[in-house]
Amino acid sequence: MTTKDRIRHAVVAAAVALGLIAGGVATAVAQAKKPALPPPPKVSPEEFEKAKGIFFDRCAGCHGVLRKGATGPNLLPAKTRAYGTVVLKTFITNGTQGGMPDWGRQGVLSPAEIDLMARYLQQEPPVPPEMPLKQMRASWKLLVPPDKRPAKPQHDRDWQNFFSLTLRDAGQVAIIDGTTKEIVSIVQTGYAVHISRMSASGRYVYTIGRDGKATMIDLWMAKPDKVAEVKTCSEARSIDTSKYRGPLGDFYDRYAVIGCYWPPHFVILDGQTLEPTKIVSTRSYTADTAEYHPEPRVAAIVASHFKPQWIVNVKETGLVWLVDYSDIKNLKITEIEADLFLHDGGWDSSKRYFLVAANQRNKIAVIDAKEEKLVTLVDVGKIPHPGRGANWEDPKYGPVWATVHLGEGKITLIGTDPEKHPEHAWKAVRSVALLGGGSLFIKTHPRSAWIWADHALNSDPAIQRSLCVVSKKDPEAKPKCWEAATDGRAVHLEYNKAGDEVWVSIWNRKDKQSEVVVYDDRTLKEKARLRDPRLVTPTGKFNVYNTVRDIY
């Protein structure tokens, strides 16, 4: 291929990716003289290993370990070699309007690392090894057996108002007293903890790192610390526990479950010790075209309030699995066909219906956990990313659940009351404009007058650090928006136990000071700003009381 052809092909590819040329026109231009794909650029073995680590850390979550795409597009060689190194470096440096961070402009990746990643992405993706149960058990550490743990709290703090705060790049969580705003403990965990989930009693915090390492933290200890840990995968995102107690049995904290990105499976563990006991592969066929998928990752997992059951969302196949854990030796799984690229979601206010984003399909799937069926798929905005979503009473449409979006700046409200408001149930009833796309989380509280939203992955630095609140009483009024910091990204919103404070992370680079800002939810005034050298890249934070009760 001549230099002229390379430049021309790269320009067309970039224009298509950025939406600057209409699909039909771009196709006609490209096909007029379609060149053969160039060979991959050179990458040394040492560079390849380094790039694998960077890809896992920054890219695999959206693009997949095998680079087949999900929240982000596929990055297979047929596409990346057509783009070429120059175009790929531009994307990595500047990000995209679809929610990809601007790794270069932020200074997260150096120019040399960006050049390396642009070359690495044109190579064939390596396939990581599997992980059998024997290997998981070899990693399992029971640090404090159940009979050696405290019989009652060894401190006088309100542990139900503790926050578990992810310190992403430090591989730690901070346990913070929500009443005094003090850091009670810093606990070593897996790398880049994605979520913290609590036991049904709230006593234990279960964390899952992106590296597949899970930890169990006892909040009753004088200084909360981990009592067990295990590694069940090389990449993971979800963890939960068994919460059902009723006529079908008492499973209160009997089990834990971890959902993995790689290998694509979920693992059932002893809820008191984290000893792994059972692996279930999620490899199967897609819900739409029944094509076999080798990497259907486990996204959100939630515990049902109606049955001894976990709702397991299998991302790439578009299947929602209802896993009956009442007899794990004879496991029963009900498969519900939803839509592809299932990601995150949460319960409606009744805790009967689970709403989950099929984010690259721009839909929300509604699952009836009681009747065990798909209710419907709701069309929403571009690339919904609700976190757990938010529930409140709309003045016109009654109970609603809402999501924000990565791909456009708006909140979409969905009616959730089929009994008293059947005309609005499972429909997108209202849209509220935000500052722009890149939103990751939305949150409210039954006692709050506001709905809060972030814009953490917007490409504009000023919008990245901005928050918006919407009035529940007057949702058509213009949102109140402000910058929460002078640097970094404002990300993830969480209420305290009383529902009168909102905690927001200011996620800065590892070599810069990060913060947590606490707002008075009634006045929207800043109450406190937690600045501590130990707060390294803070992201998600989870209040014990609200997480146990699924209050959002």
HURA-V720964 format. One record per backbone hydrogen bond with DSSP energy under -0.5 kcal/mol. CO is the residue of the C=O (numbers start at 1). NH is the residue of the N-H. Records with the same first field share a line. If there is no record, write none. Layout:
CO=NH / NH
This chain:
2=6
3=7
4=8
5=9
6=10
7=11
8=12
9=13
10=14
11=15
12=16
13=17
14=18
15=19 / 20 / 21
16=19
22=26
23=27
24=28
25=29
26=30
27=31
28=32
29=33
30=33
31=34
33=35
44=48
45=49
46=50
47=51
48=52
49=53
50=54
51=55
52=56
53=57
54=58
55=59 / 60
59=62 / 63
60=64
62=70 / 72
63=69
64=67
67=75
72=70
76=79 / 80
77=81
79=83
80=84
83=87
84=88
85=89
86=90
87=91
88=92
89=93
90=94
91=95
92=103 / 104
93=105
96=99
100=96
101=103
102=106
103=107 / 108 / 109
104=107
110=114
111=115
112=116
113=117
114=118
115=119
116=120
117=121
119=122
120=123
126=128
132=136
133=137
134=138
135=139
136=139 / 140
137=140
141=143 / 229
145=148
146=149
157=159
158=161
159=162
160=545
161=178
162=544
163=165 / 176
164=166 / 542
165=174
166=168 / 539
167=170 / 171 / 172
168=171 / 192
171=189
172=167
173=175 / 187
174=165 / 176
175=184 / 185
176=163 / 178
177=181
182=177 / 184
185=175
187=173
190=193
191=210 / 211
192=210
195=208
197=206
199=202
203=219
204=199
205=207 / 217
206=197
207=215
208=194 / 195
209=212
210=236
212=232
213=209
214=230
215=207
216=227 / 228
217=205 / 219
218=221 / 225
220=154
225=218
227=143 / 144
228=216
229=141
230=214 / 232
235=261 / 262
238=259
240=257
242=253
244=251
246=249
249=246 / 251
251=253 / 254 / 255
254=271
255=242
256=269
257=240
258=267
259=237 / 238
260=298
262=234 / 235
263=265
264=282
265=260
266=280
267=258
268=277 / 278
269=256
270=273 / 274
275=270
278=268
280=266
284=293
286=290
291=286
293=284
295=297
297=299 / 315
300=313
302=311
307=309
308=325 / 326
309=304
310=312 / 323
311=302 / 313
312=314 / 321
313=299 / 315
314=318 / 319
315=318 / 341 / 342
317=287
318=338
319=314 / 321
320=322 / 336
321=312 / 323
322=324 / 334
323=310 / 325
324=332
327=330
328=331
332=324
333=335
334=322
336=320 / 338
341=359
343=300
344=357
346=355
348=351
351=305
352=369
353=348 / 355
354=356 / 367
355=346
356=365
357=343 / 359
358=361 / 363
359=362 / 383
362=380
363=358
364=378
365=356 / 367
366=375 / 376
367=354 / 369
368=372 / 373
373=368
376=366
377=379
378=364
381=384
382=407 / 408
383=406
386=388 / 389 / 442
390=402
392=394 / 400
394=398
398=394
399=416
400=392
401=414
402=390
403=412
404=385
405=439
406=438
408=410
409=434
411=432
412=403
413=429 / 430
414=401
415=426
416=418
417=421
421=424 / 425
424=415 / 427
427=415 / 429
430=413
432=411
438=457
441=454
443=452
445=448
449=472
451=470
452=443
453=468
455=458
459=461
460=464
461=465
463=466
464=490
465=484
466=455
467=482
468=453
469=480
470=451
472=395 / 475
474=477
479=481
480=469
482=467 / 484
489=491 / 507
490=455
491=505
492=505
494=503
496=499
500=521
501=496
502=519
503=494
504=517
505=491 / 507
506=508 / 515
507=489
509=512
514=532
515=506
516=530
517=504 / 519
518=527 / 528
519=502 / 521
520=524
525=520
528=518
529=531
530=516
532=535
534=536
535=514 / 537
537=168
540=166
542=164
543=547
544=548
545=549
546=551
547=550
550=552
552=391 / 444
